[in-house]
Amino acid sequence: MLNDVGAARRWDTAAALAVIEGRLAMPFVWGSDANDCVSATAAVIRAHSGHDPIAGLFWSDEAQARAVIASLGGFEAAISSRLSPIEAAMAQRFDAAMVMMPEGPLLAIVEGDSLVGPGRRKQLRLPRHRMVRAWTVRGR
Protein backbone atom coordinates (compact mmCIF):
# COMPACT_ATOMS: atom_id res chain seq x y z
CA MET A 1 0.00 0.00 0.00
CA LEU A 2 1.09 3.57 -0.57
CA ASN A 3 0.34 6.55 1.61
CA ASP A 4 -0.44 10.07 0.42
CA VAL A 5 3.21 10.93 -0.22
CA GLY A 6 3.98 7.68 -2.04
CA ALA A 7 6.12 5.95 0.59
CA ALA A 8 5.43 2.36 1.58
CA ARG A 9 3.08 2.15 4.55
CA ARG A 10 3.66 -0.36 7.30
CA TRP A 11 0.78 -2.41 8.68
CA ASP A 12 1.66 -3.51 12.23
CA THR A 13 -1.09 -5.70 13.64
CA ALA A 14 0.83 -6.60 16.81
CA ALA A 15 1.43 -2.93 17.68
CA ALA A 16 -2.25 -2.05 17.14
CA LEU A 17 -3.38 -4.96 19.32
CA ALA A 18 -0.91 -3.90 22.03
CA VAL A 19 -2.43 -0.39 22.07
CA ILE A 20 -5.94 -1.84 22.40
CA GLU A 21 -4.79 -4.22 25.15
CA GLY A 22 -2.99 -1.42 26.97
CA ARG A 23 -6.18 0.62 27.15
CA LEU A 24 -8.48 -2.16 28.41
CA ALA A 25 -8.89 -0.75 31.91
CA MET A 26 -8.28 2.93 31.12
CA PRO A 27 -11.13 5.30 31.93
CA PHE A 28 -12.31 7.93 29.48
CA VAL A 29 -10.15 11.08 29.72
CA TRP A 30 -10.41 14.07 27.37
CA GLY A 31 -7.23 15.02 25.53
CA SER A 32 -5.38 14.63 22.26
CA ASP A 33 -2.81 12.50 24.10
CA ALA A 34 -5.28 10.95 26.57
CA ASN A 35 -8.11 8.43 26.20
CA ASP A 36 -11.16 10.02 24.61
CA CYS A 37 -12.69 8.29 21.59
CA VAL A 38 -10.71 10.27 19.02
CA SER A 39 -7.32 10.07 20.75
CA ALA A 40 -7.77 6.34 21.47
CA THR A 41 -8.73 5.61 17.86
CA ALA A 42 -5.81 7.71 16.61
CA ALA A 43 -3.39 5.79 18.85
CA VAL A 44 -4.47 2.46 17.31
CA ILE A 45 -4.29 3.86 13.77
CA ARG A 46 -0.81 5.30 14.45
CA ALA A 47 0.41 1.96 15.80
CA HIS A 48 -1.10 0.02 12.90
CA SER A 49 -0.26 2.24 9.94
CA GLY A 50 2.19 4.89 11.05
CA HIS A 51 -0.37 7.55 10.00
CA ASP A 52 -1.27 10.10 12.70
CA PRO A 53 -4.82 11.22 11.93
CA ILE A 54 -4.75 13.92 14.60
CA ALA A 55 -1.34 15.41 13.78
CA GLY A 56 -1.37 19.13 14.47
CA LEU A 57 -4.55 19.04 16.57
CA PHE A 58 -4.56 19.61 20.32
CA TRP A 59 -7.18 19.54 23.08
CA SER A 60 -6.98 18.87 26.80
CA ASP A 61 -10.62 18.99 27.89
CA GLU A 62 -14.13 18.60 26.53
CA ALA A 63 -14.56 22.28 25.66
CA GLN A 64 -11.35 22.32 23.62
CA ALA A 65 -12.31 19.03 21.91
CA ARG A 66 -15.68 20.48 20.93
CA ALA A 67 -13.97 23.62 19.60
CA VAL A 68 -11.58 21.55 17.44
CA ILE A 69 -14.49 19.47 16.13
CA ALA A 70 -16.53 22.61 15.37
CA SER A 71 -13.57 24.22 13.58
CA LEU A 72 -13.43 21.17 11.29
CA GLY A 73 -17.16 21.28 10.48
CA GLY A 74 -18.62 18.88 13.05
CA PHE A 75 -17.85 15.33 14.16
CA GLU A 76 -18.27 13.47 10.85
CA ALA A 77 -16.62 16.22 8.80
CA ALA A 78 -13.71 16.37 11.24
CA ILE A 79 -13.06 12.63 10.92
CA SER A 80 -13.54 12.77 7.13
CA SER A 81 -10.95 15.56 6.92
CA ARG A 82 -8.36 13.18 8.38
CA LEU A 83 -9.44 9.70 7.21
CA SER A 84 -11.09 8.38 4.04
CA PRO A 85 -14.84 7.75 4.42
CA ILE A 86 -16.03 4.30 3.34
CA GLU A 87 -19.29 2.36 3.52
CA ALA A 88 -19.69 0.79 6.96
CA ALA A 89 -20.06 -2.65 5.37
CA MET A 90 -16.60 -2.23 3.80
CA ALA A 91 -14.80 -1.48 7.08
CA GLN A 92 -11.85 -3.75 7.81
CA ARG A 93 -9.89 -4.52 10.94
CA PHE A 94 -8.36 -1.36 12.50
CA ASP A 95 -10.54 1.02 10.47
CA ALA A 96 -12.44 3.72 12.39
CA ALA A 97 -16.17 3.43 13.06
CA MET A 98 -18.78 5.80 14.42
CA VAL A 99 -21.40 4.52 16.85
CA MET A 100 -24.27 6.59 18.19
CA MET A 101 -24.41 6.51 21.97
CA PRO A 102 -26.93 8.26 24.25
CA GLU A 103 -24.37 11.04 24.92
CA GLY A 104 -23.52 11.46 21.22
CA PRO A 105 -21.20 9.92 18.62
CA LEU A 106 -18.38 7.61 19.67
CA LEU A 107 -15.40 6.88 17.45
CA ALA A 108 -14.17 3.29 17.78
CA ILE A 109 -11.86 0.81 16.10
CA VAL A 110 -13.16 -2.12 14.06
CA GLU A 111 -11.82 -5.34 15.60
CA GLY A 112 -13.67 -7.67 13.24
CA ASP A 113 -17.14 -8.58 14.48
CA SER A 114 -16.88 -6.01 17.25
CA LEU A 115 -15.92 -2.38 17.75
CA VAL A 116 -13.72 -1.16 20.59
CA GLY A 117 -13.46 2.30 22.08
CA PRO A 118 -13.15 4.06 25.43
CA GLY A 119 -16.11 3.94 27.76
CA ARG A 120 -16.57 6.10 30.85
CA ARG A 121 -15.07 3.43 33.15
CA LYS A 122 -13.14 1.13 30.82
CA GLN A 123 -12.95 0.09 27.20
CA LEU A 124 -16.25 -0.78 25.51
CA ARG A 125 -16.79 -3.57 23.03
CA LEU A 126 -19.86 -3.17 20.87
CA PRO A 127 -21.29 -5.34 18.10
CA ARG A 128 -20.29 -4.35 14.58
CA HIS A 129 -23.91 -3.79 13.55
CA ARG A 130 -23.94 -0.64 15.76
CA MET A 131 -21.56 1.08 13.30
CA VAL A 132 -23.26 3.90 11.38
CA ARG A 133 -20.22 5.37 9.57
CA ALA A 134 -16.70 4.18 8.81
CA TRP A 135 -13.32 5.57 7.72
CA THR A 136 -10.09 3.95 6.61
CA VAL A 137 -6.45 5.00 6.37
CA ARG A 138 -5.94 2.76 3.36
CA GLY A 139 -5.38 4.93 0.31
CA ARG A 140 -4.55 8.06 2.33
DOMI-135939 format. One record per residue: residue number from 1; x, y, z of N, C-alpha, C in turn. Coordinates in Angstrom, 3 decimals. Each point is the difference from the previous one (the first is absolute). Example, Ala and Ser with C-alpha at 12.3 -4.5 7.8 and 13.67 -1.06 7.14 Angstrom:
2
+------+----------+----------+----------+----------+----------+----------+----------+----------+----------+
: resi :   n.east :  n.north :     n.up :  ca.east : ca.north :    ca.up :   c.east :  c.north :     c.up :
+------+----------+----------+----------+----------+----------+----------+----------+----------+----------+
:    1 :   13.190 :   -5.690 :    7.800 :   -0.890 :    1.190 :    0.000 :    0.900 :    1.200 :    0.000 :
:    2 :   -0.350 :    1.050 :   -0.720 :    0.820 :    1.190 :    0.060 :   -0.770 :    1.090 :    0.730 :
+------+----------+----------+----------+----------+----------+----------+----------+----------+----------+
# end
This chain:
140
+------+----------+----------+----------+----------+----------+----------+----------+----------+----------+
: resi :   n.east :  n.north :     n.up :  ca.east : ca.north :    ca.up :   c.east :  c.north :     c.up :
+------+----------+----------+----------+----------+----------+----------+----------+----------+----------+
:    1 :    0.837 :   -1.188 :    0.000 :   -0.837 :    1.188 :    0.000 :    0.878 :    1.246 :    0.000 :
:    2 :   -0.510 :    1.055 :   -0.564 :    0.721 :    1.267 :   -0.006 :   -0.777 :    1.031 :    0.786 :
:    3 :    0.721 :    0.868 :    0.701 :   -0.690 :    1.080 :    0.690 :   -0.065 :    1.225 :   -0.901 :
:    4 :   -0.478 :    1.111 :    0.528 :   -0.240 :    1.190 :   -0.813 :    1.264 :    0.636 :   -0.563 :
:    5 :    1.168 :   -0.333 :    0.496 :    1.218 :    0.551 :   -0.576 :    0.768 :   -1.057 :   -0.783 :
:    6 :   -0.581 :   -1.174 :   -0.182 :    0.580 :   -1.017 :   -0.855 :    0.957 :   -0.966 :    0.672 :
:    7 :    0.283 :    0.153 :    1.268 :    0.900 :   -0.915 :    0.694 :   -0.752 :   -1.248 :    0.432 :
:    8 :    0.701 :   -1.108 :    0.120 :   -0.634 :   -1.238 :    0.432 :   -0.532 :    0.161 :    1.421 :
:    9 :   -1.191 :   -0.454 :    0.238 :   -0.626 :    0.083 :    1.319 :    0.185 :   -1.330 :    0.702 :
:   10 :    0.290 :    0.053 :    1.281 :    0.105 :   -1.232 :    0.768 :   -1.368 :   -0.339 :    0.582 :
:   11 :   -0.269 :   -1.263 :    0.166 :   -1.242 :   -0.442 :    0.625 :    0.402 :   -0.913 :    1.156 :
:   12 :   -0.018 :    0.519 :    1.225 :    0.497 :   -0.709 :    1.166 :   -1.162 :   -0.428 :    0.894 :
:   13 :   -0.467 :   -1.225 :   -0.239 :   -1.128 :   -0.534 :    0.757 :    0.344 :   -0.160 :    1.474 :
:   14 :    1.184 :   -0.514 :    0.295 :    0.394 :   -0.230 :    1.400 :    0.022 :    1.315 :    0.781 :
:   15 :    0.516 :    1.058 :   -0.606 :    0.058 :    1.292 :    0.694 :   -1.409 :    0.540 :    0.258 :
:   16 :   -0.888 :   -0.128 :   -0.964 :   -1.377 :    0.469 :    0.174 :   -0.706 :   -0.778 :    1.107 :
:   17 :    0.185 :   -1.305 :    0.017 :   -0.607 :   -0.825 :    1.051 :    0.565 :    0.363 :    1.370 :
:   18 :    1.287 :    0.310 :    0.068 :    0.614 :    0.392 :    1.271 :   -0.602 :    1.306 :    0.517 :
:   19 :   -0.287 :    0.948 :   -0.894 :   -0.630 :    1.253 :    0.416 :   -1.396 :   -0.281 :    0.554 :
:   20 :   -0.772 :   -0.818 :   -0.703 :   -1.347 :   -0.348 :    0.480 :    0.095 :   -0.674 :    1.363 :
:   21 :    0.873 :   -0.983 :    0.124 :    0.182 :   -0.728 :    1.262 :    0.424 :    0.946 :    1.125 :
:   22 :    0.895 :    0.924 :   -0.307 :    0.486 :    0.935 :    1.005 :   -1.050 :    0.958 :    0.519 :
:   23 :   -1.080 :    0.146 :   -0.736 :   -1.060 :    0.935 :    0.399 :   -1.222 :   -0.708 :    0.588 :
:   24 :    0.071 :   -1.310 :    0.198 :   -1.152 :   -0.760 :    0.475 :   -0.657 :    0.592 :    1.245 :
:   25 :    0.794 :    0.334 :    0.985 :   -0.547 :    0.484 :    1.269 :    0.069 :    1.515 :    0.154 :
:   26 :    0.419 :    0.698 :   -1.043 :    0.127 :    1.461 :    0.101 :   -1.366 :    0.674 :   -0.031 :
:   27 :   -0.244 :    0.941 :    0.894 :   -1.247 :    0.755 :   -0.058 :    0.064 :    1.055 :   -1.112 :
:   28 :   -1.132 :    0.516 :   -0.352 :   -0.108 :    1.066 :   -0.985 :    0.622 :    1.267 :    0.577 :
:   29 :    0.920 :    0.613 :   -0.740 :    0.619 :    1.266 :    0.404 :    0.142 :    0.850 :   -1.258 :
:   30 :   -0.512 :    1.235 :    0.048 :    0.107 :    0.901 :   -1.136 :    1.448 :    0.403 :   -0.234 :
:   31 :    0.420 :    0.037 :   -1.264 :    1.317 :    0.512 :   -0.346 :    0.565 :   -0.656 :   -1.233 :
:   32 :    0.707 :    0.794 :   -0.803 :    0.575 :   -0.527 :   -1.238 :    1.072 :   -1.046 :    0.268 :
:   33 :    0.543 :   -0.035 :    1.212 :    0.950 :   -1.051 :    0.364 :   -0.510 :   -0.792 :    1.204 :
:   34 :   -1.322 :   -0.085 :    0.119 :   -0.630 :   -0.668 :    1.144 :   -0.789 :   -1.222 :   -0.474 :
:   35 :   -1.244 :   -0.118 :    0.448 :   -0.803 :   -1.179 :   -0.338 :   -1.458 :    0.372 :   -0.247 :
:   36 :   -0.236 :    0.998 :   -0.860 :   -1.358 :    0.213 :   -0.484 :   -0.150 :   -0.817 :   -1.277 :
:   37 :   -1.160 :   -0.001 :   -0.609 :   -0.217 :   -0.906 :   -1.135 :    0.875 :    0.337 :   -1.206 :
:   38 :    0.280 :    1.265 :   -0.224 :    0.826 :    0.375 :   -1.146 :    1.473 :   -0.302 :    0.264 :
:   39 :    0.498 :    0.368 :    1.183 :    1.415 :   -0.263 :    0.286 :    0.285 :   -1.496 :    0.099 :
:   40 :   -0.919 :   -0.781 :    0.537 :    0.190 :   -1.451 :    0.088 :    0.013 :   -0.627 :   -1.387 :
:   41 :   -0.932 :    0.411 :   -0.853 :   -0.042 :   -0.514 :   -1.371 :    1.261 :    0.392 :   -0.753 :
:   42 :    0.434 :    1.239 :    0.167 :    1.220 :    0.465 :   -0.666 :    1.219 :   -0.802 :    0.452 :
:   43 :    0.066 :   -0.351 :    1.275 :    1.140 :   -0.771 :    0.509 :    0.080 :   -1.369 :   -0.671 :
:   44 :   -1.143 :   -0.648 :   -0.196 :   -0.013 :   -1.307 :   -0.666 :    0.388 :    0.159 :   -1.470 :
:   45 :   -0.537 :    1.004 :   -0.665 :    0.326 :    0.235 :   -1.408 :    1.486 :    0.305 :   -0.171 :
:   46 :    0.547 :    0.827 :    0.888 :    1.441 :    0.306 :   -0.037 :    0.834 :   -1.264 :    0.152 :
:   47 :   -0.365 :   -0.841 :    0.965 :    0.751 :   -1.237 :    0.237 :   -0.104 :   -0.949 :   -1.190 :
:   48 :   -1.172 :   -0.058 :   -0.612 :   -0.231 :   -0.932 :   -1.104 :    0.618 :    0.458 :   -1.311 :
:   49 :   -0.143 :    1.291 :   -0.303 :    0.370 :    0.472 :   -1.341 :    1.144 :    1.004 :   -0.037 :
:   50 :    0.314 :    0.579 :    1.137 :    0.992 :    1.072 :    0.006 :   -0.605 :    1.362 :   -0.323 :
:   51 :   -1.255 :    0.047 :   -0.391 :   -0.703 :    1.251 :   -0.334 :   -0.586 :    0.594 :    1.273 :
:   52 :    0.254 :    1.273 :    0.250 :   -0.568 :    0.676 :    1.175 :   -1.169 :    0.868 :   -0.441 :
:   53 :   -1.229 :   -0.496 :    0.165 :   -1.153 :    0.753 :   -0.492 :   -0.313 :    1.264 :    0.774 :
:   54 :    0.643 :    0.203 :    1.148 :   -0.256 :    1.234 :    0.752 :    1.241 :    0.894 :    0.081 :
:   55 :    0.953 :   -0.240 :   -0.887 :    1.212 :    0.833 :   -0.019 :   -0.380 :    1.474 :   -0.117 :
:   56 :    0.593 :    0.816 :    0.847 :   -0.247 :    1.434 :   -0.040 :   -1.223 :    0.465 :    0.763 :
:   57 :   -0.772 :   -0.917 :    0.553 :   -1.181 :    0.356 :    0.783 :    0.312 :   -0.188 :    1.481 :
:   58 :   -0.563 :    0.868 :    0.835 :    0.242 :   -0.104 :    1.433 :   -1.255 :    0.372 :    0.762 :
:   59 :   -0.318 :   -0.769 :    1.047 :   -1.046 :    0.327 :    0.953 :    0.342 :   -0.690 :    1.318 :
:   60 :   -0.421 :    0.606 :    1.104 :    0.282 :   -0.593 :    1.303 :   -1.244 :   -0.148 :    0.869 :
:   61 :   -1.144 :    0.439 :   -0.523 :   -1.252 :   -0.171 :    0.737 :   -1.160 :   -0.037 :   -0.997 :
:   62 :   -1.180 :   -0.222 :    0.506 :   -1.172 :   -0.130 :   -0.869 :   -0.281 :    1.267 :   -0.793 :
:   63 :    0.122 :    1.154 :    0.622 :   -0.273 :    1.264 :   -0.700 :    0.959 :    0.193 :   -1.169 :
:   64 :    1.271 :   -0.281 :    0.217 :    0.981 :    0.126 :   -1.085 :   -0.267 :   -1.034 :   -1.092 :
:   65 :   -0.376 :   -1.219 :    0.377 :   -0.319 :   -1.034 :   -0.993 :   -1.180 :    0.443 :   -0.862 :
:   66 :   -1.022 :    0.531 :    0.640 :   -1.169 :    0.472 :   -0.756 :    0.373 :    1.156 :   -0.927 :
:   67 :    0.895 :    0.870 :    0.433 :    0.443 :    1.118 :   -0.837 :    0.776 :   -0.507 :   -1.220 :
:   68 :    0.870 :   -0.983 :    0.186 :    0.743 :   -0.585 :   -1.128 :   -0.983 :   -0.642 :   -0.976 :
:   69 :   -0.935 :   -0.778 :    0.527 :   -0.993 :   -0.661 :   -0.857 :   -0.814 :    1.042 :   -0.769 :
:   70 :   -0.443 :    1.043 :    0.678 :   -0.783 :    1.056 :   -0.670 :    0.826 :    0.688 :   -1.081 :
:   71 :    1.285 :    0.241 :    0.277 :    0.849 :    0.685 :   -0.985 :    0.205 :   -0.835 :   -1.259 :
:   72 :   -0.209 :   -1.312 :    0.117 :    0.148 :   -0.902 :   -1.149 :   -1.351 :   -0.368 :   -0.616 :
:   73 :   -1.074 :    0.661 :    0.433 :   -1.310 :   -0.187 :   -0.627 :   -0.920 :   -0.987 :    0.659 :
:   74 :    0.289 :   -0.431 :    1.208 :   -0.825 :   -0.980 :    0.700 :    0.690 :   -1.355 :    0.053 :
:   75 :   -0.568 :   -0.918 :    0.774 :    0.650 :   -1.276 :    0.279 :    0.339 :   -0.790 :   -1.268 :
:   76 :   -1.002 :   -0.278 :   -0.825 :    0.244 :   -0.797 :   -1.211 :    0.946 :    0.705 :   -0.962 :
:   77 :   -0.183 :    1.297 :   -0.189 :    0.881 :    0.747 :   -0.901 :    1.428 :    0.026 :    0.527 :
:   78 :    0.152 :    0.117 :    1.314 :    1.335 :    0.008 :    0.596 :    0.715 :   -1.315 :   -0.270 :
:   79 :   -0.680 :   -1.117 :    0.193 :    0.617 :   -1.305 :   -0.242 :    0.277 :   -0.159 :   -1.501 :
:   80 :   -0.938 :    0.414 :   -0.834 :    0.180 :   -0.118 :   -1.456 :    1.123 :    0.885 :   -0.520 :
:   81 :    0.353 :    1.056 :    0.740 :    1.111 :    0.849 :   -0.429 :    1.350 :   -0.659 :    0.268 :
:   82 :    0.003 :   -1.053 :    0.802 :    1.241 :   -0.665 :    0.391 :    0.100 :   -1.444 :   -0.464 :
:   83 :   -1.133 :   -0.637 :   -0.255 :   -0.049 :   -1.399 :   -0.451 :   -0.949 :   -0.094 :   -1.188 :
:   84 :    0.137 :   -1.044 :   -0.791 :   -0.839 :   -0.180 :   -1.189 :   -1.325 :   -0.671 :    0.366 :
:   85 :   -1.135 :    0.662 :   -0.271 :   -1.294 :   -0.626 :    0.281 :   -0.219 :   -1.218 :   -0.895 :
:   86 :   -0.597 :   -1.031 :    0.572 :   -0.373 :   -1.204 :   -0.749 :   -1.370 :   -0.457 :    0.486 :
:   87 :   -0.623 :   -0.879 :   -0.759 :   -1.261 :   -0.600 :    0.448 :    0.284 :   -0.852 :    1.237 :
:   88 :   -0.882 :    0.050 :    0.972 :    0.196 :   -0.765 :    1.232 :    0.210 :   -1.486 :   -0.286 :
:   89 :   -0.715 :   -0.541 :   -0.967 :    0.135 :   -1.418 :   -0.334 :    1.389 :   -0.350 :   -0.531 :
:   90 :    0.738 :    1.002 :   -0.479 :    1.335 :   -0.234 :   -0.561 :    1.115 :    0.137 :    1.035 :
:   91 :   -0.334 :    0.382 :    1.214 :    1.017 :    0.231 :    1.031 :    0.750 :   -1.284 :    0.318 :
:   92 :    1.323 :    0.136 :    0.096 :    0.880 :   -1.117 :    0.316 :    0.606 :    0.204 :    1.377 :
:   93 :    0.705 :   -1.016 :    0.448 :    0.641 :    0.045 :    1.306 :    0.907 :    1.235 :    0.109 :
:   94 :   -0.129 :    0.709 :    1.096 :    0.755 :    1.210 :    0.349 :   -0.454 :    1.246 :   -0.755 :
:   95 :   -1.116 :   -0.068 :   -0.742 :   -0.610 :    1.205 :   -0.533 :   -0.757 :    0.690 :    1.136 :
:   96 :   -0.395 :    1.243 :   -0.215 :   -0.744 :    0.766 :    1.004 :   -1.492 :   -0.114 :   -0.276 :
:   97 :   -0.786 :   -0.030 :    1.061 :   -1.452 :   -0.142 :   -0.113 :   -0.694 :    0.967 :    0.947 :
:   98 :   -1.115 :    0.546 :   -0.446 :   -0.807 :    0.854 :    0.858 :   -1.209 :   -0.787 :    0.482 :
:   99 :   -0.254 :    0.124 :    1.299 :   -1.154 :   -0.618 :    0.644 :   -0.765 :    1.117 :    0.696 :
:  100 :   -1.310 :   -0.032 :   -0.078 :   -0.795 :    0.990 :    0.723 :   -0.302 :   -0.531 :    1.392 :
:  101 :    0.391 :    0.781 :    0.984 :   -0.230 :   -0.333 :    1.407 :   -0.988 :    1.032 :    0.559 :
:  102 :   -0.588 :   -0.262 :    1.159 :   -0.947 :    0.983 :    0.564 :    0.611 :    1.396 :    0.164 :
:  103 :    1.312 :    0.080 :    0.306 :    0.643 :    1.300 :    0.197 :    0.534 :    0.605 :   -1.291 :
:  104 :   -0.148 :   -0.703 :   -1.126 :    0.459 :    0.514 :   -1.286 :    0.850 :   -1.017 :   -0.735 :
:  105 :    0.685 :    0.430 :   -1.070 :    0.783 :   -0.945 :   -0.791 :    1.256 :   -0.464 :    0.752 :
:  106 :    0.357 :   -1.244 :   -0.248 :    1.209 :   -0.605 :    0.545 :    0.813 :   -0.517 :   -1.168 :
:  107 :    1.274 :    0.322 :   -0.047 :    0.897 :   -0.532 :   -1.004 :    0.669 :   -1.232 :    0.600 :
:  108 :    0.018 :   -1.089 :   -0.754 :    0.538 :   -1.269 :    0.485 :    0.839 :   -0.636 :   -1.098 :
:  109 :    0.664 :   -1.067 :    0.348 :    0.812 :   -0.780 :   -0.935 :   -0.734 :   -1.291 :   -0.342 :
:  110 :    0.013 :   -0.368 :   -1.262 :   -0.578 :   -1.274 :   -0.431 :    0.982 :   -1.105 :    0.383 :
:  111 :   -0.473 :   -0.961 :    0.776 :    0.829 :   -1.149 :    0.376 :   -0.300 :   -1.211 :   -0.865 :
:  112 :   -1.058 :    0.020 :   -0.716 :   -0.492 :   -1.137 :   -0.782 :   -1.509 :    0.015 :    0.141 :
:  113 :   -0.528 :   -0.901 :    0.835 :   -1.430 :   -0.025 :    0.265 :   -0.409 :    0.975 :    1.098 :
:  114 :    0.974 :    0.635 :    0.614 :   -0.307 :    0.957 :    1.058 :    0.755 :    1.301 :   -0.235 :
:  115 :   -0.416 :    1.004 :    0.757 :    0.619 :    1.320 :   -0.016 :    0.517 :    0.254 :    1.411 :
:  116 :    1.115 :    0.682 :    0.110 :    0.572 :    0.286 :    1.314 :    0.329 :    1.480 :    0.102 :
:  117 :   -0.351 :    0.579 :    1.143 :    0.278 :    1.408 :    0.251 :   -0.131 :    0.285 :    1.481 :
:  118 :    0.461 :    1.167 :    0.436 :   -0.018 :    0.300 :    1.428 :   -1.409 :    0.267 :    0.521 :
:  119 :   -0.320 :   -0.663 :    1.095 :   -1.234 :    0.278 :    0.715 :    0.312 :    0.871 :    1.197 :
:  120 :   -0.987 :    0.405 :    0.738 :    0.214 :    0.885 :    1.155 :    0.839 :   -0.661 :    1.087 :
:  121 :   -0.101 :   -1.324 :    0.169 :    0.760 :   -0.689 :    1.049 :    1.136 :   -0.855 :   -0.544 :
:  122 :   -0.208 :   -0.588 :   -1.162 :    1.006 :   -0.851 :   -0.633 :   -0.390 :   -0.160 :   -1.458 :
:  123 :    0.831 :   -0.682 :   -0.741 :   -0.247 :   -0.199 :   -1.422 :   -1.336 :   -0.710 :   -0.239 :
:  124 :   -0.705 :    0.456 :   -1.039 :   -1.266 :   -0.621 :   -0.407 :    0.231 :   -0.894 :   -1.208 :
:  125 :   -0.703 :   -1.085 :   -0.050 :   -0.061 :   -0.807 :   -1.218 :   -1.468 :   -0.051 :   -0.395 :
:  126 :   -0.248 :    0.381 :   -1.244 :   -1.358 :    0.072 :   -0.522 :   -0.098 :   -0.857 :   -1.244 :
:  127 :   -1.195 :   -0.523 :   -0.314 :   -0.140 :   -0.789 :   -1.218 :    0.164 :    0.868 :   -1.253 :
:  128 :    0.567 :   -0.584 :   -1.016 :    0.275 :    0.701 :   -1.252 :   -1.259 :    0.637 :   -0.601 :
:  129 :   -1.139 :   -0.610 :    0.189 :   -1.229 :    0.535 :   -0.610 :   -0.389 :    1.363 :    0.567 :
:  130 :    0.629 :    0.449 :    1.082 :   -0.264 :    1.334 :    0.556 :    0.689 :    1.109 :   -0.791 :
:  131 :    0.949 :   -0.365 :   -0.876 :    0.745 :    0.977 :   -0.794 :   -0.938 :    0.708 :   -0.975 :
:  132 :    0.054 :    1.344 :   -0.004 :   -0.826 :    0.768 :   -0.935 :    0.825 :    0.698 :   -1.081 :
:  133 :    1.297 :    0.195 :    0.243 :    0.924 :    0.582 :   -0.979 :    1.351 :   -0.667 :    0.182 :
:  134 :    0.838 :    0.066 :   -1.042 :    1.329 :   -0.593 :    0.105 :    1.003 :    0.802 :   -0.818 :
:  135 :    1.258 :   -0.082 :    0.402 :    1.118 :    0.670 :   -0.672 :    1.177 :   -0.948 :   -0.006 :
:  136 :    0.861 :    0.145 :   -1.015 :    1.190 :   -0.812 :   -0.089 :    1.224 :    0.871 :   -0.248 :
:  137 :    1.169 :   -0.515 :    0.348 :    1.251 :    0.688 :   -0.340 :    0.562 :   -0.561 :   -1.288 :
:  138 :   -0.534 :   -1.090 :   -0.482 :    0.484 :   -0.585 :   -1.247 :   -0.268 :    0.975 :   -1.148 :
:  139 :    1.005 :    0.263 :   -0.781 :   -0.174 :    0.929 :   -1.116 :    0.287 :    1.441 :    0.338 :
:  140 :    0.211 :    0.316 :    1.275 :    0.329 :    1.371 :    0.405 :    1.473 :    0.174 :   -0.003 :
+------+----------+----------+----------+----------+----------+----------+----------+----------+----------+
# end
